[in-house]
Amino acid sequence: MNETAARHPNRFLADLTQAMRSTAETARQATIEQCQADAKGYTEKLQARTDDESASLRKAAEADVSAIRDWSKAEMERIRVETEQRISRRRELLEQELQEYNSAIELEIERVQKRVTNFEEEVANFFEQLLQEADPTVFASMAAQMPDPPSFEDGGDRGNISSDMRARREQIMRAPEPLPIINAAQAEAEAAAAAEAEEAEARAAAERTAAARPATVESTQVVVVGLVSVASIATFKRQLGRLPGVKNVGVSSGPDGEFIFTVGHGSDISLGDLIPTLPAFQARVVSEREGVLNVSAHDPEAEG
């Protein structure tokens, strides 16, 4: 009785364990199948997403290639505009050079004629006094003191003119900085702005040329210390050229780091009064003598 009761529960437990194992095996298989199904579904999604992403990347690459081509066209147009502008500036410089040279020659001719006139007056006065002398000894002594003709090769601004021309020519012919990568719209805007600025400068130059010129033109050397950057030197020269009554401006470097601006201007203006009005440079006239102004200036570019 006790053995039978003890065996039956063991059999039951064995059957129950077997059933549980079978159920666990079924669950394991179902779980694996579910995992495989999930993995397959996710893989299909990845493949579908990959196709979409590939299409998107190809589209983005094509857009970039198109943008690069647009940039290339804009750069070529920009270079063309820059070329035309530099050619135009060089031709304008030629006109300025010829104008400046002719003005200098006119001044030189005036200087020669003035010396001739002064010499004629000096000789006339000398002979007037000489012919009044009756004593042969005194006459011979006075005749030995007859004035010599003047020299015409010891003055003028011809040397400075060639130096100024060379400095301005080198500034125009200097290679520009490499151009940045920009889009077509920006290139067109910048080209339009540059063209407008060039047109405004040309109009201003034409107005200055067409303005009423004074009876005589003087040349003054403005010797400036304190300028160190190329941009400031160019700006100072441009501002000098815009002063009322100024006809032309040339620039050359001095032996001690100063810069010599040769200014052709009307005789009725005072550069010493106008130079302190130049903006940004805090320029002041340190000393002044005939034909030369010594100026101290502050370089605004040096603050950076």
BELFEN-V653965 format. One record per residue. RES is the residue in three letters. D_CENTER is the distance of its C-alpha to the mean C-alpha in whole Angstrom. Layout:
RES_D_CENTER + RES_D_CENTER
This chain:
MET_117 + ASN_115 + GLU_114 + THR_113 + ALA_111 + ALA_109 + ARG_108 + HIS_107 + PRO_104 + ASN_103 + ARG_103 + PHE_101 + LEU_99 + ALA_98 + ASP_98 + LEU_95 + THR_93 + GLN_93 + ALA_92 + MET_90 + ARG_88 + SER_88 + THR_87 + ALA_84 + GLU_84 + THR_83 + ALA_80 + ARG_79 + GLN_79 + ALA_77 + THR_75 + ILE_74 + GLU_74 + GLN_72 + CYS_69 + GLN_69 + ALA_69 + ASP_66 + ALA_64 + LYS_64 + GLY_63 + TYR_60 + THR_59 + GLU_60 + LYS_57 + LEU_55 + GLN_55 + ALA_54 + ARG_51 + THR_50 + ASP_50 + ASP_48 + GLU_46 + SER_45 + ALA_45 + SER_42 + LEU_40 + ARG_41 + LYS_39 + ALA_36 + ALA_36 + GLU_36 + ALA_33 + ASP_31 + VAL_31 + SER_31 + ALA_28 + ILE_26 + ARG_27 + ASP_25 + TRP_22 + SER_23 + LYS_23 + ALA_20 + GLU_18 + MET_20 + GLU_19 + ARG_15 + ILE_15 + ARG_17 + VAL_15 + GLU_12 + THR_15 + GLU_16 + GLN_13 + ARG_12 + ILE_16 + SER_16 + ARG_13 + ARG_15 + ARG_18 + GLU_17 + LEU_17 + LEU_20 + GLU_22 + GLN_20 + GLU_21 + LEU_25 + GLN_25 + GLU_24 + TYR_26 + ASN_29 + SER_29 + ALA_29 + ILE_32 + GLU_34 + LEU_33 + GLU_35 + ILE_38 + GLU_38 + ARG_38 + VAL_41 + GLN_43 + LYS_43 + ARG_44 + VAL_47 + THR_48 + ASN_48 + PHE_50 + GLU_53 + GLU_53 + GLU_54 + VAL_56 + ALA_58 + ASN_59 + PHE_60 + PHE_62 + GLU_64 + GLN_65 + LEU_66 + LEU_68 + GLN_70 + GLU_71 + ALA_75 + ASP_75 + PRO_74 + THR_73 + VAL_71 + PHE_70 + ALA_69 + SER_67 + MET_65 + ALA_64 + ALA_63 + GLN_60 + MET_59 + PRO_55 + ASP_53 + PRO_50 + PRO_47 + SER_44 + PHE_41 + GLU_39 + ASP_38 + GLY_35 + GLY_33 + ASP_29 + ARG_29 + GLY_27 + ASN_25 + ILE_24 + SER_23 + SER_21 + ASP_19 + MET_19 + ARG_18 + ALA_15 + ARG_13 + ARG_14 + GLU_13 + GLN_10 + ILE_10 + MET_12 + ARG_10 + ALA_11 + PRO_8 + GLU_9 + PRO_12 + LEU_12 + PRO_14 + ILE_18 + ILE_18 + ASN_21 + ALA_22 + ALA_22 + GLN_18 + ALA_17 + GLU_19 + ALA_18 + GLU_14 + ALA_15 + ALA_17 + ALA_14 + ALA_12 + ALA_15 + GLU_16 + ALA_13 + GLU_13 + GLU_17 + ALA_17 + GLU_15 + ALA_17 + ARG_20 + ALA_19 + ALA_19 + ALA_22 + GLU_24 + ARG_23 + THR_24 + ALA_27 + ALA_28 + ALA_31 + ARG_31 + PRO_33 + ALA_36 + THR_34 + VAL_31 + GLU_30 + SER_28 + THR_27 + GLN_25 + VAL_23 + VAL_23 + VAL_21 + VAL_22 + GLY_20 + LEU_16 + VAL_15 + SER_11 + VAL_9 + ALA_7 + SER_10 + ILE_11 + ALA_9 + THR_10 + PHE_13 + LYS_14 + ARG_13 + GLN_15 + LEU_18 + GLY_17 + ARG_18 + LEU_21 + PRO_25 + GLY_26 + VAL_23 + LYS_23 + ASN_20 + VAL_18 + GLY_18 + VAL_17 + SER_18 + SER_19 + GLY_23 + PRO_25 + ASP_25 + GLY_21 + GLU_21 + PHE_19 + ILE_21 + PHE_19 + THR_22 + VAL_22 + GLY_25 + HIS_26 + GLY_30 + SER_32 + ASP_33 + ILE_30 + SER_30 + LEU_27 + GLY_28 + ASP_29 + LEU_25 + ILE_23 + PRO_24 + THR_24 + LEU_20 + PRO_19 + ALA_18 + PHE_18 + GLN_22 + ALA_22 + ARG_26 + VAL_28 + VAL_30 + SER_31 + GLU_32 + ARG_34 + GLU_34 + GLY_31 + VAL_29 + LEU_27 + ASN_27 + VAL_24 + SER_24 + ALA_21 + HIS_19 + ASP_16 + PRO_15 + GLU_13 + ALA_16 + GLU_18 + GLY_16
